[in-house]
Amino acid sequence: MTPSEPADHIRIGTQGWAYDVWEDLFYPPGTRAEDRLAIYARAFDVVEVNSTFYGAPPAERFDAWRRETPEGFRFSVKVPGEITHEARLEGHPKRLEEFCRRASRLGQKLGPILVQLPPDFGPEEGGDALASFLDARPREPDFAVEFRDRSWLNEEVLGLLHRQGVSLAVSQGRWLGARPALRAARLAPGPLLYVRWMGEDRPDAPPPEGEGLLERSGEREAWSRILLEASEKKEAVYGFYNDDYEGHAPESARRTQRRLGQTAVEPSELSDQGELFG
């Protein structure tokens, strides 16, 4: 696979980076918490920021993330839960506008905005609210919507996303198993393919590097085909793992990078930190 082939348009990373349990397994021993992002960015070119779900960070935090990462890096940021879960998409415009304004401090490093809806929020209750939310959203950056109620995945809702130019975030986990998630990815509207590999149950801690990880090679093969196909049709492809999927998200991401023919940076290559970005 050459650099000009579709896999170079696929960004694979993890859901977050600030995990103590990754110490010694991914981060070099003794890594300070404030250095984790810069080291993470030496292995992956994208990350999904989950912490924004719990509250919009101050603008200065986005500035710091921009400084700590190299050119070409991308952040996907999750809309705060006060908008998606507490307000259930109602009365959102000013809060969403302010969140996007702060996130825009990332500049060219800002990737898609993830809108994660709660599992007890279905189209009967939320159909009109979703339509209003999408209509009022800022037209930049890109948005992706994750549904945790399968009844959203119907022709009418997918058509709404298509008309709005919004992508479907496909999440494989307790809400959508492997086969339904693969089918949804093939039908996903919008300019992006956005995939989240969640798994079913959160382990207390990841197993030792390369030991005791769940084996999902069959799924990886199927997903790799879909990612490559989408990279030829979509503007970009994003994929994010968490520890639940196989036991250790960085290793899951590296396995997929290898399957796609991308360079996978091993933890041993991160031990010589050198000069960190910023």
C-alpha positions in Angstrom: 0.0 0.0 0.0 1.5 3.3 -1.1 1.1 6.7 0.6 -1.3 7.8 -2.2 -3.7 5.0 -1.5 -7.1 5.4 0.3 -5.8 4.3 3.7 -3.9 7.5 4.1 -7.3 9.3 4.3 -8.4 7.2 7.3 -7.6 8.5 10.8 -7.6 5.9 13.6 -7.3 6.8 17.3 -8.8 6.3 20.7 -11.6 7.8 22.8 -9.6 10.0 25.1 -6.0 9.9 26.1 -5.8 10.8 29.9 -6.0 7.3 31.3 -3.9 6.2 34.3 -4.3 2.5 33.4 -2.3 3.2 30.2 0.8 4.0 32.2 3.6 1.5 31.3 1.4 -0.2 28.7 1.3 2.8 26.3 2.8 5.8 28.1 6.4 5.4 29.1 7.0 4.9 32.9 6.9 8.1 34.8 5.0 10.1 32.1 3.4 13.2 33.7 -0.3 13.7 33.1 0.3 17.0 31.4 2.6 15.3 28.9 0.3 12.5 27.8 -1.4 14.3 24.9 1.9 15.3 23.3 3.1 11.7 23.6 -0.2 10.3 22.3 0.1 12.5 19.3 3.4 10.8 18.4 1.5 7.6 17.9 -1.8 8.7 16.5 -3.0 11.7 14.4 -6.5 12.0 15.9 -8.3 11.7 19.2 -11.9 11.9 20.4 -12.3 14.2 23.3 -14.9 12.8 25.7 -14.2 15.2 28.6 -16.2 17.9 26.8 -19.3 15.9 27.4 -19.1 16.8 31.1 -18.8 20.5 30.4 -17.4 22.9 27.8 -13.8 23.6 28.7 -12.6 27.2 28.8 -11.1 28.6 25.6 -7.7 28.4 27.0 -7.9 24.6 27.2 -8.5 24.3 23.5 -5.5 26.7 23.0 -3.3 24.3 25.0 -4.5 21.2 23.1 -3.6 23.0 19.9 -0.1 23.9 21.1 0.6 20.4 22.4 0.0 18.6 19.1 1.7 18.6 15.8 0.5 20.0 12.5 -2.0 17.7 10.9 -3.4 16.4 14.1 -7.2 16.3 14.6 -9.5 16.5 17.6 -13.1 15.3 17.5 -15.0 16.9 20.4 -18.2 15.7 22.0 -21.1 18.2 22.5 -21.7 18.8 26.3 -24.3 16.5 27.9 -26.2 19.5 29.2 -27.3 20.0 25.6 -27.8 16.4 24.5 -28.9 14.7 27.7 -30.2 17.3 30.1 -31.9 19.7 27.6 -32.5 16.8 25.1 -31.6 19.2 22.2 -34.1 21.8 23.3 -33.2 25.5 23.8 -29.7 24.8 22.6 -28.6 27.4 20.0 -26.6 29.9 22.2 -25.0 27.1 24.3 -24.0 25.2 21.1 -22.8 28.3 19.4 -20.6 29.1 22.4 -19.2 25.6 22.6 -18.3 25.6 18.9 -16.8 29.0 19.2 -14.4 27.8 21.9 -13.7 24.6 20.0 -12.8 26.7 16.9 -9.7 27.8 18.8 -8.2 24.5 17.6 -8.1 26.0 14.1 -7.2 23.5 11.4 -6.9 20.8 14.1 -10.7 20.8 14.8 -12.3 17.7 13.3 -15.9 16.7 13.6 -18.3 17.6 16.4 -19.9 14.5 17.9 -23.5 14.7 19.0 -24.2 11.7 21.2 -27.8 11.2 22.1 -29.0 9.3 25.2 -30.3 5.7 24.9 -33.7 6.7 26.3 -34.2 9.3 23.6 -36.0 8.0 20.5 -37.4 9.5 17.4 -40.9 9.8 18.7 -39.8 12.1 21.4 -36.9 13.7 19.7 -37.5 13.8 16.0 -38.6 17.4 15.9 -35.9 18.5 18.3 -33.2 16.8 16.2 -34.5 18.5 13.1 -34.5 21.9 14.8 -31.0 21.3 16.3 -29.5 20.4 12.9 -31.1 23.3 11.2 -29.8 25.8 13.8 -26.3 24.3 14.2 -23.2 26.2 12.8 -22.4 25.0 9.3 -18.8 24.5 10.2 -17.2 22.3 11.4 -18.6 18.9 10.4 -21.1 17.3 12.7 -21.7 13.6 13.3 -24.7 12.2 15.3 -24.6 9.0 17.4 -27.9 7.3 18.1 -28.2 4.9 21.0 -31.8 3.9 20.2 -31.9 1.7 17.0 -35.3 3.1 16.0 -33.5 6.3 14.8 -31.9 4.2 12.0 -34.7 4.5 9.5 -35.0 6.0 6.1 -36.6 9.2 7.3 -33.8 10.1 9.8 -31.0 9.0 7.5 -32.6 11.2 4.8 -32.7 14.1 7.3 -29.0 13.7 8.0 -28.2 13.5 4.2 -30.2 16.7 3.5 -28.5 18.5 6.3 -25.0 17.4 5.3 -24.5 15.7 8.7 -22.8 12.4 9.2 -24.0 9.3 11.1 -21.6 8.2 13.9 -21.8 4.4 14.0 -21.1 3.0 17.5 -20.6 -0.7 17.9 -21.4 -1.7 21.4 -24.2 -2.6 23.7 -26.6 -0.5 21.6 -25.6 -1.8 18.2 -23.9 -5.1 17.7 -21.3 -5.9 15.1 -23.5 -6.9 12.2 -26.0 -4.0 12.6 -23.1 -1.6 13.0 -21.5 -2.8 9.8 -24.7 -2.5 7.9 -25.3 1.0 9.3 -21.7 2.0 8.2 -22.5 1.0 4.7 -25.6 3.2 4.6 -24.2 6.1 6.6 -25.0 9.5 5.1 -23.0 12.6 5.3 -19.5 13.7 4.2 -17.7 11.5 6.8 -17.6 8.0 8.0 -17.3 8.1 11.8 -17.0 4.9 13.7 -16.8 4.3 17.5 -15.8 0.8 18.7 -17.2 0.6 22.2 -17.4 -3.1 23.2 -19.8 -4.3 25.9 -18.3 -4.2 29.4 -15.7 -1.9 30.8 -12.7 -3.9 32.3 -11.2 -2.7 35.6 -7.9 -2.3 33.8 -6.4 -3.4 30.5 -4.4 -6.6 30.4 -0.6 -6.4 30.0 0.4 -5.2 26.5 -0.4 -7.9 24.0 -1.6 -10.4 26.6 -5.2 -11.4 27.2 -6.7 -9.0 24.7 -10.0 -10.0 23.1 -9.6 -11.3 19.6 -11.8 -9.5 17.1 -9.8 -10.2 13.9 -12.9 -11.2 11.9 -14.6 -8.0 12.7 -11.5 -6.0 12.0 -11.3 -7.5 8.6 -14.9 -6.6 7.8 -14.4 -3.1 9.2 -11.2 -2.5 7.3 -13.0 -3.2 4.0 -15.7 -0.7 4.9 -13.2 1.9 6.0 -11.2 1.6 2.8 -14.4 1.7 0.6 -15.6 4.8 2.5 -12.2 6.5 2.1 -12.8 6.5 -1.7 -16.3 8.1 -1.4 -16.2 10.3 1.8 -14.2 13.4 2.5 -12.7 11.7 5.6 -12.9 8.6 7.7 -12.5 8.6 11.5 -12.4 5.6 13.8 -12.0 5.6 17.6 -11.6 2.7 20.1 -12.1 2.5 23.8 -10.7 -0.1 26.2 -14.0 -2.1 26.3 -13.7 -3.3 22.7 -10.6 -5.5 23.1 -9.2 -4.6 26.4 -6.7 -1.9 25.5 -7.6 0.9 23.0 -4.1 1.9 21.8 -3.4 -1.7 20.8 -6.8 -2.0 19.1 -6.0 1.2 17.1 -2.5 -0.1 16.2 -4.0 -3.5 15.0 -6.4 -1.6 12.7 -3.6 0.6 11.4 -1.5 -2.5 10.5 -4.5 -4.0 8.8 -4.9 -0.9 6.7 -1.3 -0.8 5.8 -0.6 2.2 7.9 2.5 2.7 10.2 1.8 1.7 13.7 4.0 3.3 16.4 4.8 0.9 19.2 5.0 2.0 22.8 8.7 1.2 22.9 9.2 4.0 20.3 7.6 6.5 22.7 10.1 6.0 25.6 12.5 8.5 24.2 10.3 11.5 24.5 12.7 14.0 23.1 11.3 17.5 22.6 7.6 17.6 23.1 5.3 19.8 21.1 4.5 23.2 22.3 
